[in-house]
Amino acid sequence: MRVSVIVHPNSRKTRIEKDLMGMLHVYVNAPPLEGKANEAVTEALADFFKNKKNEIFLLSGAKSKNKIFEVKTK
């Protein structure tokens, strides 16, 4: 399943919220440097979908706030 997210780095605490349009907003406390925010988003999505971290892949948007992830379904 493909998931579109909007990332908000440098947030106070990690959380995931859904807006009225159905987009996921992922707030992480990691900075957007050297892929740290992408790694934190992957961990947050793994917790949210109850998957392992290695079952979630970043497809596009490595240097953007708008990202698309592939989540392996069971």
PDB file of N, CA, C and O in Angstrom, chain B, residues numbered from 101:
ATOM      1  N   MET B 101       0.846  -1.152   0.000  1.00  0.00           N
ATOM      2  CA  MET B 101       0.000   0.000   0.000  1.00  0.00           C
ATOM      3  C   MET B 101       0.906   1.234   0.000  1.00  0.00           C
ATOM      4  O   MET B 101       1.907   1.273   0.716  1.00  0.00           O
ATOM      5  N   ARG B 102       0.559   2.221  -0.790  1.00  0.00           N
ATOM      6  CA  ARG B 102       1.314   3.466  -0.848  1.00  0.00           C
ATOM      7  C   ARG B 102       0.659   4.508   0.040  1.00  0.00           C
ATOM      8  O   ARG B 102      -0.564   4.653   0.059  1.00  0.00           O
ATOM      9  N   VAL B 103       1.490   5.229   0.773  1.00  0.00           N
ATOM     10  CA  VAL B 103       1.012   6.218   1.721  1.00  0.00           C
ATOM     11  C   VAL B 103       1.710   7.550   1.433  1.00  0.00           C
ATOM     12  O   VAL B 103       2.939   7.612   1.386  1.00  0.00           O
ATOM     13  N   SER B 104       0.934   8.601   1.243  1.00  0.00           N
ATOM     14  CA  SER B 104       1.483   9.943   1.078  1.00  0.00           C
ATOM     15  C   SER B 104       1.478  10.637   2.427  1.00  0.00           C
ATOM     16  O   SER B 104       0.469  10.646   3.131  1.00  0.00           O
ATOM     17  N   VAL B 105       2.612  11.216   2.779  1.00  0.00           N
ATOM     18  CA  VAL B 105       2.722  11.892   4.064  1.00  0.00           C
ATOM     19  C   VAL B 105       3.333  13.274   3.877  1.00  0.00           C
ATOM     20  O   VAL B 105       4.028  13.541   2.896  1.00  0.00           O
ATOM     21  N   ILE B 106       3.058  14.139   4.836  1.00  0.00           N
ATOM     22  CA  ILE B 106       3.709  15.437   4.928  1.00  0.00           C
ATOM     23  C   ILE B 106       4.491  15.415   6.231  1.00  0.00           C
ATOM     24  O   ILE B 106       3.933  15.167   7.300  1.00  0.00           O
ATOM     25  N   VAL B 107       5.785  15.677   6.132  1.00  0.00           N
ATOM     26  CA  VAL B 107       6.675  15.566   7.278  1.00  0.00           C
ATOM     27  C   VAL B 107       6.905  16.937   7.902  1.00  0.00           C
ATOM     28  O   VAL B 107       7.099  17.931   7.203  1.00  0.00           O
ATOM     29  N   HIS B 108       6.879  16.969   9.224  1.00  0.00           N
ATOM     30  CA  HIS B 108       7.162  18.176   9.990  1.00  0.00           C
ATOM     31  C   HIS B 108       8.336  17.866  10.920  1.00  0.00           C
ATOM     32  O   HIS B 108       8.123  17.377  12.029  1.00  0.00           O
ATOM     33  N   PRO B 109       9.578  18.141  10.487  1.00  0.00           N
ATOM     34  CA  PRO B 109      10.737  17.852  11.345  1.00  0.00           C
ATOM     35  C   PRO B 109      10.866  18.877  12.462  1.00  0.00           C
ATOM     36  O   PRO B 109      10.203  19.914  12.457  1.00  0.00           O
ATOM     37  N   ASN B 110      11.732  18.563  13.420  1.00  0.00           N
ATOM     38  CA  ASN B 110      12.016  19.432  14.570  1.00  0.00           C
ATOM     39  C   ASN B 110      10.775  19.733  15.409  1.00  0.00           C
ATOM     40  O   ASN B 110      10.653  20.830  15.955  1.00  0.00           O
ATOM     41  N   SER B 111       9.870  18.791  15.517  1.00  0.00           N
ATOM     42  CA  SER B 111       8.683  18.965  16.362  1.00  0.00           C
ATOM     43  C   SER B 111       9.024  18.588  17.802  1.00  0.00           C
ATOM     44  O   SER B 111      10.037  17.940  18.066  1.00  0.00           O
ATOM     45  N   ARG B 112       8.174  18.999  18.713  1.00  0.00           N
ATOM     46  CA  ARG B 112       8.431  18.693  20.125  1.00  0.00           C
ATOM     47  C   ARG B 112       8.333  17.205  20.429  1.00  0.00           C
ATOM     48  O   ARG B 112       9.174  16.655  21.139  1.00  0.00           O
ATOM     49  N   LYS B 113       7.297  16.550  19.885  1.00  0.00           N
ATOM     50  CA  LYS B 113       7.169  15.112  20.117  1.00  0.00           C
ATOM     51  C   LYS B 113       6.702  14.442  18.832  1.00  0.00           C
ATOM     52  O   LYS B 113       6.101  15.075  17.964  1.00  0.00           O
ATOM     53  N   THR B 114       6.989  13.163  18.731  1.00  0.00           N
ATOM     54  CA  THR B 114       6.635  12.400  17.539  1.00  0.00           C
ATOM     55  C   THR B 114       5.173  12.001  17.603  1.00  0.00           C
ATOM     56  O   THR B 114       4.714  11.432  18.593  1.00  0.00           O
ATOM     57  N   ARG B 115       4.444  12.307  16.533  1.00  0.00           N
ATOM     58  CA  ARG B 115       3.030  11.925  16.452  1.00  0.00           C
ATOM     59  C   ARG B 115       2.602  11.917  14.992  1.00  0.00           C
ATOM     60  O   ARG B 115       3.262  12.499  14.131  1.00  0.00           O
ATOM     61  N   ILE B 116       1.488  11.249  14.732  1.00  0.00           N
ATOM     62  CA  ILE B 116       0.911  11.185  13.389  1.00  0.00           C
ATOM     63  C   ILE B 116      -0.529  11.640  13.480  1.00  0.00           C
ATOM     64  O   ILE B 116      -1.292  11.163  14.319  1.00  0.00           O
ATOM     65  N   GLU B 117      -0.895  12.570  12.605  1.00  0.00           N
ATOM     66  CA  GLU B 117      -2.261  13.083  12.564  1.00  0.00           C
ATOM     67  C   GLU B 117      -2.781  12.991  11.137  1.00  0.00           C
ATOM     68  O   GLU B 117      -2.016  13.061  10.175  1.00  0.00           O
ATOM     69  N   LYS B 118      -4.085  12.835  11.018  1.00  0.00           N
ATOM     70  CA  LYS B 118      -4.727  12.795   9.710  1.00  0.00           C
ATOM     71  C   LYS B 118      -5.540  14.070   9.543  1.00  0.00           C
ATOM     72  O   LYS B 118      -6.299  14.440  10.439  1.00  0.00           O
ATOM     73  N   ASP B 119      -5.389  14.751   8.399  1.00  0.00           N
ATOM     74  CA  ASP B 119      -6.151  15.982   8.189  1.00  0.00           C
ATOM     75  C   ASP B 119      -7.498  15.660   7.536  1.00  0.00           C
ATOM     76  O   ASP B 119      -7.821  14.491   7.323  1.00  0.00           O
ATOM     77  N   LEU B 120      -8.268  16.676   7.225  1.00  0.00           N
ATOM     78  CA  LEU B 120      -9.606  16.471   6.667  1.00  0.00           C
ATOM     79  C   LEU B 120      -9.587  15.854   5.275  1.00  0.00           C
ATOM     80  O   LEU B 120     -10.561  15.225   4.863  1.00  0.00           O
ATOM     81  N   MET B 121      -8.492  16.026   4.551  1.00  0.00           N
ATOM     82  CA  MET B 121      -8.372  15.459   3.209  1.00  0.00           C
ATOM     83  C   MET B 121      -7.851  14.020   3.234  1.00  0.00           C
ATOM     84  O   MET B 121      -7.778  13.373   2.189  1.00  0.00           O
ATOM     85  N   GLY B 122      -7.494  13.522   4.401  1.00  0.00           N
ATOM     86  CA  GLY B 122      -7.011  12.155   4.516  1.00  0.00           C
ATOM     87  C   GLY B 122      -5.502  12.013   4.443  1.00  0.00           C
ATOM     88  O   GLY B 122      -4.986  10.896   4.482  1.00  0.00           O
ATOM     89  N   MET B 123      -4.782  13.127   4.337  1.00  0.00           N
ATOM     90  CA  MET B 123      -3.321  13.074   4.298  1.00  0.00           C
ATOM     91  C   MET B 123      -2.784  12.864   5.708  1.00  0.00           C
ATOM     92  O   MET B 123      -3.334  13.386   6.678  1.00  0.00           O
ATOM     93  N   LEU B 124      -1.713  12.099   5.808  1.00  0.00           N
ATOM     94  CA  LEU B 124      -1.061  11.885   7.090  1.00  0.00           C
ATOM     95  C   LEU B 124       0.006  12.950   7.291  1.00  0.00           C
ATOM     96  O   LEU B 124       0.835  13.181   6.411  1.00  0.00           O
ATOM     97  N   HIS B 125      -0.017  13.590   8.439  1.00  0.00           N
ATOM     98  CA  HIS B 125       1.017  14.540   8.833  1.00  0.00           C
ATOM     99  C   HIS B 125       1.840  13.858   9.912  1.00  0.00           C
ATOM    100  O   HIS B 125       1.318  13.500  10.968  1.00  0.00           O
ATOM    101  N   VAL B 126       3.134  13.679   9.643  1.00  0.00           N
ATOM    102  CA  VAL B 126       4.021  13.001  10.577  1.00  0.00           C
ATOM    103  C   VAL B 126       4.940  14.043  11.202  1.00  0.00           C
ATOM    104  O   VAL B 126       5.725  14.692  10.511  1.00  0.00           O
ATOM    105  N   TYR B 127       4.831  14.194  12.511  1.00  0.00           N
ATOM    106  CA  TYR B 127       5.655  15.129  13.261  1.00  0.00           C
ATOM    107  C   TYR B 127       6.762  14.336  13.944  1.00  0.00           C
ATOM    108  O   TYR B 127       6.485  13.420  14.719  1.00  0.00           O
ATOM    109  N   VAL B 128       8.019  14.687  13.660  1.00  0.00           N
ATOM    110  CA  VAL B 128       9.162  13.998  14.267  1.00  0.00           C
ATOM    111  C   VAL B 128      10.092  15.039  14.880  1.00  0.00           C
ATOM    112  O   VAL B 128      10.162  16.178  14.418  1.00  0.00           O
ATOM    113  N   ASN B 129      10.806  14.628  15.928  1.00  0.00           N
ATOM    114  CA  ASN B 129      11.703  15.574  16.584  1.00  0.00           C
ATOM    115  C   ASN B 129      13.105  15.550  16.002  1.00  0.00           C
ATOM    116  O   ASN B 129      13.981  16.252  16.507  1.00  0.00           O
ATOM    117  N   ALA B 130      13.347  14.777  14.971  1.00  0.00           N
ATOM    118  CA  ALA B 130      14.658  14.708  14.330  1.00  0.00           C
ATOM    119  C   ALA B 130      14.831  15.871  13.352  1.00  0.00           C
ATOM    120  O   ALA B 130      13.859  16.330  12.752  1.00  0.00           O
ATOM    121  N   PRO B 131      16.061  16.343  13.193  1.00  0.00           N
ATOM    122  CA  PRO B 131      16.300  17.422  12.233  1.00  0.00           C
ATOM    123  C   PRO B 131      16.335  16.876  10.806  1.00  0.00           C
ATOM    124  O   PRO B 131      16.594  15.690  10.600  1.00  0.00           O
ATOM    125  N   PRO B 132      16.075  17.736   9.823  1.00  0.00           N
ATOM    126  CA  PRO B 132      16.085  17.269   8.430  1.00  0.00           C
ATOM    127  C   PRO B 132      17.494  17.250   7.842  1.00  0.00           C
ATOM    128  O   PRO B 132      17.722  17.790   6.760  1.00  0.00           O
ATOM    129  N   LEU B 133      18.424  16.642   8.536  1.00  0.00           N
ATOM    130  CA  LEU B 133      19.816  16.578   8.092  1.00  0.00           C
ATOM    131  C   LEU B 133      20.255  15.134   7.951  1.00  0.00           C
ATOM    132  O   LEU B 133      19.982  14.308   8.822  1.00  0.00           O
ATOM    133  N   GLU B 134      20.930  14.829   6.865  1.00  0.00           N
ATOM    134  CA  GLU B 134      21.549  13.522   6.640  1.00  0.00           C
ATOM    135  C   GLU B 134      20.573  12.361   6.772  1.00  0.00           C
ATOM    136  O   GLU B 134      20.967  11.273   7.192  1.00  0.00           O
ATOM    137  N   GLY B 135      19.315  12.570   6.422  1.00  0.00           N
ATOM    138  CA  GLY B 135      18.335  11.499   6.443  1.00  0.00           C
ATOM    139  C   GLY B 135      17.802  11.136   7.819  1.00  0.00           C
ATOM    140  O   GLY B 135      17.105  10.132   7.962  1.00  0.00           O
ATOM    141  N   LYS B 136      18.113  11.923   8.825  1.00  0.00           N
ATOM    142  CA  LYS B 136      17.644  11.604  10.183  1.00  0.00           C
ATOM    143  C   LYS B 136      16.127  11.716  10.293  1.00  0.00           C
ATOM    144  O   LYS B 136      15.494  10.899  10.963  1.00  0.00           O
ATOM    145  N   ALA B 137      15.541  12.716   9.644  1.00  0.00           N
ATOM    146  CA  ALA B 137      14.082  12.868   9.689  1.00  0.00           C
ATOM    147  C   ALA B 137      13.412  11.725   8.931  1.00  0.00           C
ATOM    148  O   ALA B 137      12.377  11.221   9.367  1.00  0.00           O
ATOM    149  N   ASN B 138      13.987  11.311   7.803  1.00  0.00           N
ATOM    150  CA  ASN B 138      13.408  10.194   7.043  1.00  0.00           C
ATOM    151  C   ASN B 138      13.423   8.914   7.874  1.00  0.00           C
ATOM    152  O   ASN B 138      12.466   8.140   7.846  1.00  0.00           O
ATOM    153  N   GLU B 139      14.496   8.695   8.602  1.00  0.00           N
ATOM    154  CA  GLU B 139      14.597   7.512   9.461  1.00  0.00           C
ATOM    155  C   GLU B 139      13.558   7.577  10.582  1.00  0.00           C
ATOM    156  O   GLU B 139      12.937   6.569  10.919  1.00  0.00           O
ATOM    157  N   ALA B 140      13.376   8.754  11.151  1.00  0.00           N
ATOM    158  CA  ALA B 140      12.397   8.916  12.224  1.00  0.00           C
ATOM    159  C   ALA B 140      10.971   8.726  11.700  1.00  0.00           C
ATOM    160  O   ALA B 140      10.127   8.162  12.396  1.00  0.00           O
ATOM    161  N   VAL B 141      10.702   9.189  10.486  1.00  0.00           N
ATOM    162  CA  VAL B 141       9.376   8.999   9.881  1.00  0.00           C
ATOM    163  C   VAL B 141       9.126   7.524   9.634  1.00  0.00           C
ATOM    164  O   VAL B 141       8.018   7.038   9.861  1.00  0.00           O
ATOM    165  N   THR B 142      10.139   6.804   9.171  1.00  0.00           N
ATOM    166  CA  THR B 142      10.001   5.365   8.946  1.00  0.00           C
ATOM    167  C   THR B 142       9.661   4.644  10.243  1.00  0.00           C
ATOM    168  O   THR B 142       8.810   3.755  10.255  1.00  0.00           O
ATOM    169  N   GLU B 143      10.320   5.021  11.332  1.00  0.00           N
ATOM    170  CA  GLU B 143      10.029   4.407  12.631  1.00  0.00           C
ATOM    171  C   GLU B 143       8.620   4.747  13.103  1.00  0.00           C
ATOM    172  O   GLU B 143       7.921   3.889  13.644  1.00  0.00           O
ATOM    173  N   ALA B 144       8.200   5.995  12.900  1.00  0.00           N
ATOM    174  CA  ALA B 144       6.854   6.406  13.319  1.00  0.00           C
ATOM    175  C   ALA B 144       5.784   5.667  12.515  1.00  0.00           C
ATOM    176  O   ALA B 144       4.772   5.239  13.070  1.00  0.00           O
ATOM    177  N   LEU B 145       6.007   5.516  11.213  1.00  0.00           N
ATOM    178  CA  LEU B 145       5.039   4.789  10.391  1.00  0.00           C
ATOM    179  C   LEU B 145       4.996   3.308  10.757  1.00  0.00           C
ATOM    180  O   LEU B 145       3.934   2.688  10.706  1.00  0.00           O
ATOM    181  N   ALA B 146       6.136   2.741  11.125  1.00  0.00           N
ATOM    182  CA  ALA B 146       6.167   1.342  11.553  1.00  0.00           C
ATOM    183  C   ALA B 146       5.323   1.150  12.808  1.00  0.00           C
ATOM    184  O   ALA B 146       4.592   0.167  12.923  1.00  0.00           O
ATOM    185  N   ASP B 147       5.424   2.079  13.738  1.00  0.00           N
ATOM    186  CA  ASP B 147       4.598   2.000  14.946  1.00  0.00           C
ATOM    187  C   ASP B 147       3.117   2.207  14.621  1.00  0.00           C
ATOM    188  O   ASP B 147       2.253   1.524  15.171  1.00  0.00           O
ATOM    189  N   PHE B 148       2.836   3.146  13.729  1.00  0.00           N
ATOM    190  CA  PHE B 148       1.453   3.477  13.376  1.00  0.00           C
ATOM    191  C   PHE B 148       0.751   2.316  12.682  1.00  0.00           C
ATOM    192  O   PHE B 148      -0.401   2.015  12.994  1.00  0.00           O
ATOM    193  N   PHE B 149       1.441   1.654  11.735  1.00  0.00           N
ATOM    194  CA  PHE B 149       0.850   0.547  10.984  1.00  0.00           C
ATOM    195  C   PHE B 149       1.134  -0.807  11.607  1.00  0.00           C
ATOM    196  O   PHE B 149       0.729  -1.834  11.062  1.00  0.00           O
ATOM    197  N   LYS B 150       1.826  -0.825  12.745  1.00  0.00           N
ATOM    198  CA  LYS B 150       2.157  -2.069  13.455  1.00  0.00           C
ATOM    199  C   LYS B 150       2.950  -3.025  12.562  1.00  0.00           C
ATOM    200  O   LYS B 150       2.684  -4.227  12.525  1.00  0.00           O
ATOM    201  N   ASN B 151       3.920  -2.473  11.850  1.00  0.00           N
ATOM    202  CA  ASN B 151       4.820  -3.243  10.987  1.00  0.00           C
ATOM    203  C   ASN B 151       6.238  -3.123  11.515  1.00  0.00           C
ATOM    204  O   ASN B 151       6.526  -2.337  12.417  1.00  0.00           O
ATOM    205  N   LYS B 152       7.118  -3.929  10.922  1.00  0.00           N
ATOM    206  CA  LYS B 152       8.539  -3.790  11.213  1.00  0.00           C
ATOM    207  C   LYS B 152       9.100  -2.643  10.384  1.00  0.00           C
ATOM    208  O   LYS B 152       8.551  -2.276   9.345  1.00  0.00           O
ATOM    209  N   LYS B 153      10.190  -2.093  10.861  1.00  0.00           N
ATOM    210  CA  LYS B 153      10.800  -0.948  10.187  1.00  0.00           C
ATOM    211  C   LYS B 153      11.295  -1.310   8.786  1.00  0.00           C
ATOM    212  O   LYS B 153      11.288  -0.464   7.892  1.00  0.00           O
ATOM    213  N   ASN B 154      11.725  -2.561   8.585  1.00  0.00           N
ATOM    214  CA  ASN B 154      12.243  -2.957   7.279  1.00  0.00           C
ATOM    215  C   ASN B 154      11.133  -3.289   6.280  1.00  0.00           C
ATOM    216  O   ASN B 154      11.428  -3.692   5.155  1.00  0.00           O
ATOM    217  N   GLU B 155       9.874  -3.129   6.663  1.00  0.00           N
ATOM    218  CA  GLU B 155       8.750  -3.337   5.753  1.00  0.00           C
ATOM    219  C   GLU B 155       8.192  -2.021   5.207  1.00  0.00           C
ATOM    220  O   GLU B 155       7.157  -2.007   4.541  1.00  0.00           O
ATOM    221  N   ILE B 156       8.880  -0.926   5.491  1.00  0.00           N
ATOM    222  CA  ILE B 156       8.445   0.391   5.036  1.00  0.00           C
ATOM    223  C   ILE B 156       9.572   1.008   4.230  1.00  0.00           C
ATOM    224  O   ILE B 156      10.704   1.107   4.704  1.00  0.00           O
ATOM    225  N   PHE B 157       9.254   1.432   2.990  1.00  0.00           N
ATOM    226  CA  PHE B 157      10.264   1.941   2.075  1.00  0.00           C
ATOM    227  C   PHE B 157       9.886   3.334   1.594  1.00  0.00           C
ATOM    228  O   PHE B 157       8.723   3.601   1.292  1.00  0.00           O
ATOM    229  N   LEU B 158      10.863   4.209   1.525  1.00  0.00           N
ATOM    230  CA  LEU B 158      10.670   5.551   0.983  1.00  0.00           C
ATOM    231  C   LEU B 158      10.768   5.471  -0.533  1.00  0.00           C
ATOM    232  O   LEU B 158      11.816   5.109  -1.067  1.00  0.00           O
ATOM    233  N   LEU B 159       9.685   5.805  -1.234  1.00  0.00           N
ATOM    234  CA  LEU B 159       9.670   5.741  -2.689  1.00  0.00           C
ATOM    235  C   LEU B 159      10.091   7.048  -3.329  1.00  0.00           C
ATOM    236  O   LEU B 159      10.876   7.049  -4.277  1.00  0.00           O
ATOM    237  N   SER B 160       9.576   8.170  -2.820  1.00  0.00           N
ATOM    238  CA  SER B 160       9.940   9.457  -3.401  1.00  0.00           C
ATOM    239  C   SER B 160       9.856  10.544  -2.340  1.00  0.00           C
ATOM    240  O   SER B 160       9.151  10.407  -1.340  1.00  0.00           O
ATOM    241  N   GLY B 161      10.592  11.631  -2.580  1.00  0.00           N
ATOM    242  CA  GLY B 161      10.555  12.767  -1.683  1.00  0.00           C
ATOM    243  C   GLY B 161      11.610  12.739  -0.601  1.00  0.00           C
ATOM    244  O   GLY B 161      11.361  13.206   0.511  1.00  0.00           O
ATOM    245  N   ALA B 162      12.786  12.202  -0.897  1.00  0.00           N
ATOM    246  CA  ALA B 162      13.830  12.086   0.122  1.00  0.00           C
ATOM    247  C   ALA B 162      14.260  13.442   0.663  1.00  0.00           C
ATOM    248  O   ALA B 162      14.658  13.542   1.823  1.00  0.00           O
ATOM    249  N   LYS B 163      14.186  14.486  -0.155  1.00  0.00           N
ATOM    250  CA  LYS B 163      14.604  15.818   0.292  1.00  0.00           C
ATOM    251  C   LYS B 163      13.447  16.800   0.285  1.00  0.00           C
ATOM    252  O   LYS B 163      13.653  18.007   0.155  1.00  0.00           O
ATOM    253  N   SER B 164      12.223  16.284   0.426  1.00  0.00           N
ATOM    254  CA  SER B 164      11.030  17.112   0.398  1.00  0.00           C
ATOM    255  C   SER B 164      10.185  16.826   1.628  1.00  0.00           C
ATOM    256  O   SER B 164      10.347  15.789   2.272  1.00  0.00           O
ATOM    257  N   LYS B 165       9.287  17.741   1.953  1.00  0.00           N
ATOM    258  CA  LYS B 165       8.356  17.496   3.058  1.00  0.00           C
ATOM    259  C   LYS B 165       7.236  16.560   2.644  1.00  0.00           C
ATOM    260  O   LYS B 165       6.649  15.880   3.486  1.00  0.00           O
ATOM    261  N   ASN B 166       6.936  16.519   1.354  1.00  0.00           N
ATOM    262  CA  ASN B 166       5.921  15.614   0.825  1.00  0.00           C
ATOM    263  C   ASN B 166       6.615  14.333   0.382  1.00  0.00           C
ATOM    264  O   ASN B 166       7.476  14.359  -0.497  1.00  0.00           O
ATOM    265  N   LYS B 167       6.243  13.225   0.988  1.00  0.00           N
ATOM    266  CA  LYS B 167       6.901  11.954   0.722  1.00  0.00           C
ATOM    267  C   LYS B 167       5.875  10.871   0.419  1.00  0.00           C
ATOM    268  O   LYS B 167       4.717  10.958   0.829  1.00  0.00           O
ATOM    269  N   ILE B 168       6.317   9.859  -0.300  1.00  0.00           N
ATOM    270  CA  ILE B 168       5.488   8.688  -0.577  1.00  0.00           C
ATOM    271  C   ILE B 168       6.241   7.468  -0.059  1.00  0.00           C
ATOM    272  O   ILE B 168       7.394   7.233  -0.419  1.00  0.00           O
ATOM    273  N   PHE B 169       5.572   6.703   0.784  1.00  0.00           N
ATOM    274  CA  PHE B 169       6.134   5.485   1.356  1.00  0.00           C
ATOM    275  C   PHE B 169       5.357   4.269   0.873  1.00  0.00           C
ATOM    276  O   PHE B 169       4.152   4.336   0.635  1.00  0.00           O
ATOM    277  N   GLU B 170       6.067   3.161   0.733  1.00  0.00           N
ATOM    278  CA  GLU B 170       5.450   1.870   0.452  1.00  0.00           C
ATOM    279  C   GLU B 170       5.437   1.088   1.749  1.00  0.00           C
ATOM    280  O   GLU B 170       6.481   0.876   2.365  1.00  0.00           O
ATOM    281  N   VAL B 171       4.240   0.652   2.170  1.00  0.00           N
ATOM    282  CA  VAL B 171       4.086  -0.118   3.401  1.00  0.00           C
ATOM    283  C   VAL B 171       3.650  -1.523   2.997  1.00  0.00           C
ATOM    284  O   VAL B 171       2.609  -1.702   2.365  1.00  0.00           O
ATOM    285  N   LYS B 172       4.451  -2.513   3.365  1.00  0.00           N
ATOM    286  CA  LYS B 172       4.111  -3.902   3.067  1.00  0.00           C
ATOM    287  C   LYS B 172       2.964  -4.345   3.953  1.00  0.00           C
ATOM    288  O   LYS B 172       3.024  -4.213   5.176  1.00  0.00           O
ATOM    289  N   THR B 173       1.915  -4.873   3.331  1.00  0.00           N
ATOM    290  CA  THR B 173       0.767  -5.349   4.088  1.00  0.00           C
ATOM    291  C   THR B 173       0.925  -6.831   4.370  1.00  0.00           C
ATOM    292  O   THR B 173       1.584  -7.556   3.625  1.00  0.00           O
ATOM    293  N   LYS B 174       0.313  -7.263   5.452  1.00  0.00           N
ATOM    294  CA  LYS B 174       0.451  -8.661   5.865  1.00  0.00           C
ATOM    295  C   LYS B 174      -0.641  -9.503   5.297  1.00  0.00           C
ATOM    296  O   LYS B 174      -0.683 -10.709   5.542  1.00  0.00           O
TER     297      LYS B 174
END
